[in-house]
Amino acid sequence: MRTARLGTLTVPRIGLGVMGMSAFYTGAGRDEGGSIRTIRRALDLGVTHLDTAEVYGPYVNEELVGRAIRGRRDEVVLATKFGLVSHTARPGPDSTPATIRAAVDGSLRRLGTDRIDLYYQHRVDPDTPIEETVGALGGLVAAGKVRHIGLSEASAATIRRAHAVHPLAAVQSEYSLWTRDPESEVLPTLRELGIGLVPYSPLGHGFLTGDIRSLDGLDADDWRRTNPRFTGGNLTRNLRIVDEVREVADEAGATPGQVALAWLLAQGDDVAPIPGTRRVNRIEENSAADRIRLTPDQITRLDNLTPASGDRHAEADMAALDR
C-alpha cells in the first residue's frame, strides 16, 4: 500500500477506525473474536494505522485493540485520543494536564504498549487554553510515552496556536464526499504548516457504501437513527450522492465505498482516511481502494456533488466542533 505523511509520521494511505467494533453502530460489541480477526487481517494487508479512543466503550475499545495487536505491536501505527473522559471529576470535556497524565497511563495499560504513536485531543476543551494542553502533550513526547500529537475537529485558529507550542503531526476531522467542511479553512492551514489530515467517517457512517437506503435493519440504539443526515427526510435526499458515486463505481469496476475512498486519496499524499468496519471482507474491500485510479473526469464529477443535506451531528455535538 502507498503511504501518506502526517507531519514526520509515515502511515499507510488507508487505516482502520476501530470505534464501531465497540460502540455506536449496529452490532457493536457482539463479536469480539470477529473484530480481532478483522484487525489482524488489516495488519496482514498493510492497514497498520489503527485508531481508537479511551471514550469508545468507554475503555473497552482500547482493550480490544490491545488484545488484537499482542505480539505485533511493532507493525502498528497506534493512535488513540483523550479529552472526553475527565480524570479530575470535572464535567464536560477535560484536557487539563492532570487529566492528560492520567489518561495516557490508562491508555498505555489498556493497549498493552509502552508508547502511543499518535495521541489526539478528542475535542477542544473550551475551559483549558490549548497552549496548556499542548504543553502537557509535549511533555509526554519528551518522556517517550507519545511519539506524535494531534487534534480532532479543531478550528484553523486553534491549530495554529497549538502548532506554535509543539509540532502537530495530524488533525482528525470528518471529511468525505458528503462532508467537505475541512476544505475551506482547515485543510489549507494544515498544508501551510506541514500537518496531515486524517478523515474519520470517510464513508459517511456507511452511507457511501450504497448499502443503506433506509433505517431498516439498524439496531434501535444505532447512533444513525438520530443523526440529522439520516432522519427527517434527509436520508432520501442524500441518496442522490450515493447514486452518483455508484455510477462512477460501475465505470471504474469498483464498489461505491472504494470510489469514495479513492476520491479522498486523490486529494493529496497528506490525507490518510480511517474507514471503520468489523468485517474481514470489508477491510479487504477498503484496502483495495488504494489501487483505484479515478480519471480526471470522474474526480471532477465527484468534486461537483453537493454535500449532504442536514447537519452532521445533533445540535449539542455540533457546538463542540471547530473550536
C-alpha positions, 0 to 999 in steps of 0.5 A: 500500500502507498503511504501518506505523511502526517507531519514526520509520521509515515502511515499507510494511505488507508487505516482502520477506525476501530470505534464501531467494533465497540460502540455506536453502530449496529452490532457493536460489541457482539463479536469480539473474536470477529473484530480481532480477526478483522484487525489482524487481517488489516495488519496482514494487508498493510492497514497498520494505522489503527485508531481508537479512543479511551471514550469508545466503550468507554475503555473497552475499545482500547482493550480490544485493540490491545488484545488484537495487536499482542505480539505485533505491536511493532507493525502498528501505527497506534493512535488513540485520543483523550479529552472526553473522559475527565480524570479530575471529576470535572464535567464536560470535556477535560484536557487539563494536564492532570487529566492528560497524565492520567489518561495516557497511563490508562491508555498505555495499560489498556493497549498493552504498549509502552508508547502511543504513536499518535495521541489526539485531543478528542475535542477542544476543551473550551475551559483549558487554553490549548497552549496548556494542553499542548504543553502537557502533550509535549511533555509526554513526547519528551518522556517517550510515552507519545511519539506524535500529537494531534487534534480532532475537529479543531478550528484553523485558529486553534491549530495554529496556536497549538502548532506554535507550542509543539509540532502537530503531526495530524488533525482528525476531522470528518471529511468525505464526499458528503462532508467537505467542511475541512476544505475551506479553512482547515485543510489549507492551514494544515498544508501551510504548516506541514500537518496531515489530515486524517478523515474519520467517517470517510464513508459517511457512517456507511452511507457511501457504501450504497448499502443503506437506503433506509433505517431498516435493519439498524439496531434501535440504539444505532447512533444513525437513527438520530443523526440529522443526515439520516432522519427527517427526510434527509436520508432520501435526499442524500441518496442522490450522492450515493447514486452518483458515486455508484455510477462512477463505481460501475465505470471504474469496476469498483464498489461505491465505498472504494470510489469514495475512498479513492476520491479522498486519496486523490486529494493529496499524499497528506490525507490518510482516511480511517474507514471503520468496519468489523468485517474481514471482507470489508477491510479487504474491500477498503484496502483495495481502494488504494489501487483505484485510479479515478480519471480526471473526469470522474474526480471532477464529477465527484468534486461537483456533488453537493454535500449532504443535506442536514447537519452532521451531528445533533445540535449539542455535538455540533457546538463542540466542533471547530473550536 
